[in-house]
Amino acid sequence: MICAFCQQDVNDPCHNIQEMQQRAESHIDRCENAFERQGGGNHPQRAPSTDIQSGGRKN
């Protein structure tokens, strides 16, 4: 099923902006990207400095 927010074919698409935001806060990449496109910006717990310290790798 195509998600209305991230435009990807997923089994369980987001049904509203709040659901997309909750998934983005859980670091689901497709939802984070869609949330940023909606004007949500970056999440404080996902600050660039933490990515730099980890060498740019995602855990």
Backbone as CSV, one residue per row, in Angstrom:
resi,resn,N_x,N_y,N_z,CA_x,CA_y,CA_z,C_x,C_y,C_z
1,MET,0.848,-1.179,0.000,0.000,0.000,0.000,0.895,1.244,0.000
2,ILE,0.570,2.223,-0.811,1.378,3.440,-0.911,0.993,4.393,0.221
3,CYS,1.998,4.826,0.982,1.775,5.773,2.077,1.578,7.175,1.493
4,ALA,0.577,7.874,1.988,0.282,9.223,1.487,1.353,10.227,1.883
5,PHE,2.182,9.893,2.868,3.179,10.834,3.377,4.561,10.597,2.790
6,CYS,5.036,9.345,2.819,6.394,9.076,2.315,6.390,8.583,0.873
7,GLN,5.203,8.287,0.330,5.052,7.836,-1.054,5.740,6.499,-1.318
8,GLN,5.950,5.690,-0.267,6.577,4.388,-0.445,5.547,3.281,-0.276
9,ASP,5.820,2.146,-0.893,4.940,0.986,-0.783,5.277,0.272,0.523
10,VAL,4.378,0.378,1.505,4.613,-0.199,2.826,3.401,-1.027,3.252
11,ASN,3.611,-1.931,4.218,2.520,-2.763,4.714,1.557,-1.981,5.600
12,ASP,2.090,-1.028,6.368,1.279,-0.300,7.338,1.541,1.198,7.204
13,PRO,0.889,1.862,6.246,1.149,3.293,6.031,0.623,4.158,7.163
14,CYS,1.182,5.341,7.295,0.682,6.310,8.276,-0.685,6.806,7.821
15,HIS,-1.581,7.021,8.783,-2.928,7.461,8.454,-3.146,8.948,8.699
16,ASN,-2.244,9.576,9.487,-2.372,11.012,9.742,-1.003,11.576,10.119
17,ILE,-0.927,12.884,10.220,0.353,13.546,10.499,0.885,13.154,11.877
18,GLN,0.003,12.988,12.852,0.451,12.615,14.199,1.122,11.244,14.195
19,GLU,0.553,10.317,13.447,1.142,8.979,13.357,2.499,9.044,12.672
20,MET,2.591,9.854,11.609,3.864,10.023,10.912,4.901,10.618,11.860
21,GLN,4.501,11.606,12.666,5.419,12.245,13.602,5.896,11.250,14.659
22,GLN,5.004,10.425,15.176,5.391,9.430,16.177,6.403,8.449,15.601
23,ARG,6.178,8.029,14.376,7.123,7.104,13.744,8.447,7.802,13.464
24,ALA,8.394,9.063,13.080,9.626,9.821,12.849,10.432,9.907,14.142
25,GLU,9.746,10.122,15.263,10.433,10.200,16.557,11.022,8.858,16.963
26,SER,10.511,7.775,16.388,11.060,6.441,16.629,12.175,6.109,15.641
27,HIS,12.611,7.120,14.886,13.724,7.016,13.936,13.443,6.063,12.783
28,ILE,12.204,6.044,12.312,11.898,5.321,11.086,12.226,6.278,9.942
29,ASP,13.263,5.934,9.169,13.832,6.863,8.193,12.805,7.420,7.213
30,ARG,11.947,6.562,6.664,10.996,7.062,5.669,10.051,8.081,6.284
31,CYS,9.688,7.874,7.553,8.788,8.810,8.225,9.527,10.095,8.610
32,GLU,10.781,9.955,9.017,11.576,11.148,9.326,11.693,12.036,8.098
33,ASN,11.984,11.440,6.959,12.134,12.212,5.726,10.816,12.876,5.340
34,ALA,9.715,12.153,5.457,8.412,12.722,5.118,8.054,13.847,6.084
35,PHE,8.379,13.659,7.358,8.073,14.677,8.361,8.857,15.958,8.090
36,GLU,10.124,15.821,7.706,10.940,16.989,7.373,10.368,17.711,6.159
37,ARG,9.894,16.965,5.157,9.280,17.586,3.975,7.997,18.327,4.353
38,GLN,7.307,17.855,5.391,6.080,18.510,5.843,6.387,19.765,6.657
39,GLY,7.671,20.025,6.921,8.052,21.216,7.671,8.340,20.939,9.126
40,GLY,8.511,19.667,9.485,8.751,19.300,10.875,10.159,19.597,11.352
41,GLY,11.111,19.671,10.439,12.488,19.963,10.837,13.168,18.771,11.472
42,ASN,14.304,19.041,12.087,15.086,17.979,12.728,14.591,17.731,14.146
43,HIS,14.802,16.520,14.595,14.439,16.164,15.965,15.634,16.395,16.863
44,PRO,15.438,16.921,18.058,16.573,17.210,18.934,17.404,15.974,19.244
45,GLN,16.773,14.807,19.387,17.534,13.605,19.705,18.301,13.080,18.498
46,ARG,18.133,13.702,17.341,18.818,13.276,16.124,19.708,14.412,15.618
47,ALA,20.331,15.131,16.538,21.157,16.277,16.180,22.351,15.826,15.349
48,PRO,22.809,16.653,14.395,23.943,16.275,13.541,25.197,15.947,14.320
49,SER,25.401,16.571,15.481,26.623,16.321,16.247,26.728,14.853,16.662
50,THR,25.604,14.194,16.952,25.665,12.779,17.329,26.047,11.924,16.138
51,ASP,25.596,12.307,14.923,25.964,11.561,13.737,27.451,11.703,13.456
52,ILE,28.000,12.894,13.672,29.421,13.136,13.443,30.255,12.329,14.441
53,GLN,29.845,12.325,15.702,30.601,11.604,16.723,30.624,10.109,16.442
54,SER,29.561,9.580,15.853,29.516,8.147,15.577,30.172,7.809,14.247
55,GLY,30.804,8.789,13.622,31.479,8.558,12.358,30.497,8.500,11.196
56,GLY,29.284,9.008,11.398,28.309,9.021,10.344,27.563,7.709,10.169
57,ARG,27.877,6.723,11.011,27.196,5.428,10.890,25.920,5.426,11.723
58,LYS,24.915,4.756,11.176,23.666,4.594,11.931,23.718,3.265,12.665
59,ASN,23.283,3.275,13.895,23.293,2.017,14.675,22.084,1.180,14.379
